Amino acid sequence: MGDTIMEKRLFIIRAMSNIHCGVGQEVADIDLPTAREAMTGFPIVPGSTIKGVLRDYFNNYIEDKEGLLAAFGPEFANQAGNEHASALMLTDARILALPVRSFAGVFAYVTAPLVLERLRRDLIQVPLREDLTEIPEVETENALVLSESENMVGVKILLEDLDLNANRVNGSWQKWVNFLTGANFFDGAWGTKIARPRFTLVSNDVFSFLCDTALPVAARIKLDEKTGTVKRGGLWYEESLPAETILCGLVVATKSYRKGKDMTAEDILSTFATQELTLQLGGNATTGKGICSISFMPAENSHGENI
């Protein structure tokens, strides 16, 4: 694949309702935990989940079925004469900002230096024409906020059970907040009026703790149809990502490998990774869970790269 051109864009997911992308049952306090990275323990939405939902969406709305097969691959890969790689790839959607209950301001959008460092690495791939080179450092007992923060309680930030010293700073943190609350991540006034005064930077350790303890866990039951009571063994606990969670990842495209369907990598992205979509991810679709928006960085920020 040395002469293959790859085009890349950042995609952003914003949860409108709780998202449960599970990993099956575990022998633990939570029966159905949400999917997490093995390395960090941070929650994710698997790229395979997103790709499958995108394929289903475009299968219903796009007339160019050959283009669909070129982008997402054949429906039955083992069918004779029908084997080819898909031209569209998506990384796992990693957590970017976790909404956490706050004593003041109702909730805070919490992120961490490691999260921003990984985002910056993705932005280099896009690339983005903004100077976001410096990531502020923060001690375990502290939190960085902007001067207009609505989460302040005196000189403290109270998140869940955590009591953190609030440092009002601007500089590089303000550049990051300006970027994270811009039009690529939020619609209309939500970014400037709601998200901006709630963005909070905590240490990597504190963020990891919140990812372990601050996600919603719901008790679910299954009723016995005959008795109308809880079925024996029909109680379980299910973890999910809360509404307003922000995640992001990379969508990568190559040229079409489907015979008789020539499409460049940019053609693939322009067709399948441009418009903002409202999708349903994960389980519990009939109860309104998993509703989210997925948007893509503008095409002018993308570039091709030989691999």
C-alpha positions, 0 to 999 in steps of 0.5 A: 500500500505504499502508493495509497493516499489516505485522507483523514478527518476528525469526527466528534460524537456528542451524546444526547442521551445515555450511551451503553456500548457494552462488552458483555457480562463481567464477574464484578459489581457492574454486570454490564459495564461500558466498553473501555480501553484496556490501557487507560480504562477510559470509556470508549465507543468502539469504531466497529460500532460506529462504522456499522451504524453509519453503514446502516444509515447510508444503506437506507438513504443513499442511492449509490449502492456501489459507492456504499460497498466501496466505502464499507466493504461487501456484505458477504466477504466470502462470496466469490468475486466479491472480496475487497477491503473497505475504503473507510476506517474509523478509530474508536471514539475516545472520551474527550470531555466527561460531564460530571455533577458539580455542587455549583453550576449543576455539572462540569465538562471535565478533561485531562492533559493526557486526553488533550495530548491524544487529541492534539496527536489526532489534530496533527493528522488532520491537520488543524490550522490552530496553535494548540501546542501547549497543554497546561499541567495540573496537580492532583489536588487542583483543577484549572478553570476559566475566570468565568467558571460557573463551577466555583464554590469560593476557591474550590471545585466540588465534583462528585465527592472530590474537593479540588482547589480551583485555579483561574487561568487563561493563556494556553488553557483558554486557547484549548477551551476556545477550540473545544467549545467552538462550532466543530464541537457544539451547536449555536450558543451551547458552546459559549453559554453552557460549555465554556464556563463549565470546562475544567481541567483535572489531573490524569489521575483524577480524570481516571478516578472519575471515569471509574466512579462518575458514570451512571449505573442503572439497576435493570429488572426483568419481569416474569410474564406469569406473575408480574414480579421480578424474574429470578436472576432478573436483576442486573446493573448496567453502566453507560456514558452520560448524556452530553459526553463528548468523544472523538476519533479519526475517520480514515479513507483510501481509494476504492478497492471495488472493481468497477467503482473508482472513488478517491479517498476524498470522494469517500470522505465527501460522500460518507463523512461530511454531513452532521448526522443523528444516530443511535449507538449501542443498546436500549434503542427502544428506550431512547438510549444511545441517541447522539450527533456525529459531526466531522471536521470541515474538509478544508482541514484535511490533507492527503498522506502517502503510506 
